[in-house]
């Protein structure tokens, strides 16, 4: 959770920096100059993309705060269905009598320690 908070804090700093630079640019009539000199108006389009991308990234980082509990959350029902379909396709081409199972290994590498969790017969 600390990593998500760190990402959110970095995004917030970036957004505040962009707002501050936009305020300074407005104060020094940069936008008026850009409007007057840029006949294609592509500069405003690029600034708009920057703003929308920044907001989108912030939304994604903020949603991580509520969804991400650990690596186990990366395997959802859709991925399980895809893995099972892939395994069935493989078994159609290469039939076997052996038992088929799915094991999951979760590895979290942090500064001080590495956590490894093994889930046998996960789904």
Buried (B, 14 or more C-beta within 10 A) or exposed (E): EEEBEEBBEEBEEEBEEBEEEBEEBEEEEBBEEBEEEEEEEEBEEEBEEEBEEBEEBBEEBBEBEEEEEEBEEEBEEEEEEEBEEEEEEEEEEEEEEEEEEBEBEBEEEEEEEEEEEEEEEBB
